[in-house]
Amino acid sequence: MSANHDYIWGIHPLCEQLRSQPQTVTEVLLLKEIKAEVLGRIKGLAARAGVRIRRVDRLPRALHGTRHQGVAARIKGFTTLTLAELTARLPQDPAPLIIAIDRVQDPGNMGAIIRSAAGAGVDGIIISRDQTAPLGGTVLKTSAGCAAKTAIAQVTNMAHALETIKEKGFWVHGAASDGAPLWQTDMRGPLCILLGNEHHGIRPLLRKKCDFMVSIPMAAGVESLNVNAAAAVLFFEAGRQRMVTK
């Protein structure tokens, strides 16, 4: 396991971090004028976690321009897993659904993808370590706290990671505009959905590791969706197919 140092901000992400990974929070910072209701809620969670609270006149300069809602915390970073640790946690029945995110560089996109994955019941996430959005405060904020309670593995070699999960019985479906239509694709069984970079898509090396390429049919005149919007469609269609077969 490993962690990164950063700030998180916003009421919901902070509360979720205190619930899910309290060991990563080193200090809570609260503006003096925040509402008593918010203060009481955070104080209770911080007390249970054994985390110090400091009331301040202003938050650190690094948080200027963020929608912090008057609350922030210094964190060591939410915990990530090794690939072996992630696969060991996956359920066997029903068949697991995981996603692989390769070189998505915008933290807002990364957080939105993680939030959609959590909402769709994805069992785990594999994220490339290089040329990827840092797993810090912005990701936690845009994931609405879901990043703190989702099993996430970071890997240095995504191609090898895909080979490893295929050896464990997973099918790998890569998202690409030239793939087979989503509605005609069987997404049941042990499945990994691979997402590529916002601008360049899936790297050629990783396309070779995919068993199938899948696309979202678009109306005339519309080329594609943003990666986080496309991810949500893919995840929930996979979830729908699995529910239908129960």
VENURBEL-V650765 format. One record per backbone hydrogen bond with DSSP energy under -0.5 kcal/mol. NH is the residue of the N-H (numbers start at 1). CO is the residue of the C=O. E is the energy in kcal/mol with one decimal. If there is no record, write none. Layout:
# VENURBEL-V650765
nh=NH co=CO e=E
nh=NH co=CO e=E
This chain:
# VENURBEL-V650765
nh=2 co=80 e=-1.3
nh=6 co=75 e=-2.4
nh=8 co=73 e=-2.1
nh=10 co=68 e=-1.1
nh=10 co=71 e=-1.5
nh=14 co=10 e=-2.0
nh=15 co=11 e=-2.6
nh=16 co=12 e=-2.6
nh=17 co=13 e=-2.2
nh=18 co=14 e=-2.2
nh=19 co=15 e=-1.7
nh=20 co=16 e=-3.1
nh=21 co=17 e=-2.1
nh=24 co=21 e=-2.0
nh=25 co=22 e=-1.3
nh=26 co=24 e=-0.6
nh=26 co=74 e=-2.7
nh=27 co=74 e=-1.3
nh=28 co=52 e=-2.6
nh=29 co=72 e=-3.2
nh=30 co=54 e=-2.4
nh=31 co=70 e=-2.7
nh=32 co=56 e=-1.7
nh=34 co=31 e=-1.5
nh=39 co=35 e=-2.5
nh=40 co=36 e=-2.8
nh=41 co=37 e=-1.8
nh=42 co=38 e=-2.4
nh=43 co=39 e=-2.8
nh=44 co=40 e=-2.0
nh=45 co=41 e=-1.6
nh=46 co=42 e=-2.8
nh=47 co=43 e=-2.5
nh=48 co=44 e=-1.9
nh=49 co=45 e=-1.6
nh=50 co=46 e=-0.9
nh=50 co=47 e=-0.7
nh=51 co=46 e=-2.7
nh=54 co=28 e=-2.8
nh=56 co=30 e=-2.8
nh=63 co=60 e=-2.2
nh=64 co=61 e=-1.8
nh=66 co=63 e=-2.0
nh=68 co=66 e=-1.5
nh=71 co=68 e=-2.0
nh=72 co=29 e=-2.2
nh=73 co=8 e=-2.2
nh=74 co=27 e=-2.6
nh=75 co=6 e=-3.2
nh=75 co=73 e=-0.5
nh=76 co=24 e=-3.1
nh=80 co=2 e=-2.1
nh=81 co=152 e=-3.2
nh=86 co=82 e=-2.3
nh=87 co=83 e=-2.7
nh=88 co=84 e=-1.8
nh=89 co=85 e=-0.8
nh=89 co=86 e=-1.2
nh=90 co=86 e=-0.7
nh=90 co=87 e=-0.7
nh=98 co=191 e=-2.7
nh=99 co=124 e=-1.8
nh=100 co=193 e=-2.8
nh=101 co=126 e=-3.2
nh=102 co=100 e=-0.6
nh=102 co=195 e=-2.6
nh=103 co=101 e=-0.6
nh=105 co=103 e=-0.6
nh=107 co=105 e=-0.6
nh=110 co=106 e=-2.4
nh=111 co=107 e=-2.7
nh=112 co=108 e=-2.2
nh=113 co=109 e=-2.5
nh=114 co=110 e=-2.3
nh=115 co=111 e=-2.3
nh=116 co=112 e=-2.3
nh=117 co=113 e=-2.5
nh=118 co=114 e=-2.4
nh=119 co=115 e=-2.3
nh=120 co=116 e=-2.0
nh=121 co=118 e=-1.0
nh=122 co=117 e=-2.7
nh=123 co=97 e=-3.1
nh=124 co=97 e=-0.8
nh=125 co=151 e=-2.3
nh=126 co=99 e=-2.9
nh=127 co=153 e=-3.0
nh=128 co=101 e=-2.2
nh=129 co=155 e=-2.5
nh=132 co=129 e=-0.5
nh=133 co=104 e=-2.6
nh=136 co=134 e=-2.0
nh=140 co=136 e=-2.2
nh=141 co=137 e=-2.6
nh=142 co=138 e=-2.7
nh=143 co=139 e=-1.7
nh=144 co=141 e=-1.6
nh=145 co=140 e=-2.4
nh=146 co=143 e=-1.8
nh=148 co=145 e=-1.2
nh=149 co=146 e=-1.2
nh=150 co=147 e=-0.6
nh=152 co=150 e=-0.7
nh=153 co=125 e=-3.1
nh=154 co=81 e=-1.4
nh=155 co=127 e=-2.3
nh=161 co=157 e=-1.9
nh=162 co=158 e=-2.5
nh=163 co=159 e=-1.9
nh=164 co=160 e=-2.3
nh=165 co=161 e=-2.2
nh=166 co=162 e=-2.0
nh=167 co=163 e=-1.8
nh=168 co=164 e=-0.7
nh=169 co=166 e=-1.8
nh=170 co=165 e=-2.1
nh=171 co=190 e=-2.2
nh=173 co=171 e=-0.6
nh=173 co=192 e=-2.8
nh=174 co=172 e=-0.6
nh=174 co=212 e=-2.8
nh=175 co=194 e=-2.3
nh=176 co=174 e=-0.6
nh=176 co=214 e=-2.5
nh=179 co=176 e=-1.7
nh=180 co=213 e=-2.6
nh=182 co=215 e=-2.3
nh=184 co=181 e=-1.7
nh=185 co=182 e=-1.9
nh=187 co=185 e=-0.7
nh=191 co=96 e=-2.1
nh=192 co=171 e=-2.7
nh=193 co=98 e=-2.0
nh=194 co=173 e=-2.8
nh=194 co=192 e=-0.6
nh=195 co=100 e=-2.9
nh=197 co=201 e=-1.8
nh=201 co=197 e=-1.8
nh=206 co=203 e=-0.6
nh=207 co=203 e=-2.1
nh=208 co=204 e=-1.5
nh=209 co=206 e=-1.1
nh=210 co=206 e=-0.6
nh=210 co=207 e=-1.1
nh=211 co=172 e=-2.3
nh=212 co=172 e=-1.7
nh=214 co=174 e=-3.2
nh=215 co=180 e=-3.1
nh=217 co=215 e=-0.6
nh=222 co=219 e=-1.9
nh=223 co=221 e=-0.5
nh=230 co=226 e=-2.8
nh=231 co=227 e=-2.2
nh=232 co=228 e=-1.6
nh=233 co=229 e=-1.8
nh=234 co=230 e=-2.4
nh=235 co=231 e=-2.8
nh=236 co=232 e=-2.3
nh=237 co=233 e=-1.9
nh=238 co=234 e=-2.2
nh=239 co=235 e=-2.2
nh=240 co=236 e=-2.4
nh=241 co=237 e=-2.5
nh=242 co=238 e=-1.7
nh=243 co=239 e=-2.0
nh=244 co=240 e=-2.3
nh=245 co=241 e=-1.3
nh=246 co=243 e=-1.0
